[in-house]
Amino acid sequence: MGYHSLMDVKESFLVKEQDKDFLLAQDVTAYKDYAAESRYKDTLAANGRNYRSFAIIPDIVAIDILTKYRIDIHAKEFMSNPAEVAKLKRIIATDYPDLLTGNLKS
């Protein structure tokens, strides 16, 4: 038994508590499906775009990245740190490739 991090949002993560420990779980199937569809659409798009989506990152993955790599992708200053953004791109491409929304070359 547990509760969702956001009430009435099935895509939010599930929190299960037991004594002092807790477990976080999230069904990321909808995120992976969206990313696959976006990658497909990216192959059909013109190459002259100035902006490309890079990935869709579910809350549970953001927490995993914060825990494993100490990168807080929700921090106000995150996007202004090119080294951290580049590191995040490498992490997503390596550890979570199914969440890539574009056909990232670098």
Residue, then its C-alpha position, 0 to 999 in steps of 0.5 A: m500500500g502507498y500513495h501517489s506523489l501527486m493526487d489523482v495523477k497516475e503518472s506520478f510516482l508511488v511512495k511506499e513506506q515501511d518503518k523508516d524506509f521508503l520505496l519510490a516506484q513509477d510506471v514510465t511506459a507513457y514517457k517511453d512511448y512519448a519519447a519513441e514517438s518524438r524520435y520518430k517525428d524527429t526523423l521526419a522534421a526539417n534539419g533547420r530547426n533552432y530548438r530540439s527536444f532532447a529527452i522527457i524525464p519522469d520524476i523517478v528518473a530525476i530522483d535517481i539522477l540526483t541520488k546517483y550523480r548529485i545532479d539536481i535537474h530541477a535546480k534554478e541554476f541547472m540550465s545555466n551550467p553547460a558542463e552539467v547539462a552536457k553530463l546529463k545528456r551523456i547520462i540519459a543517452t547511456d543509462y536511459p536511452d528510451l527517454l530520448t525524444g530527439n535523435l541526439k548526435s552529440 
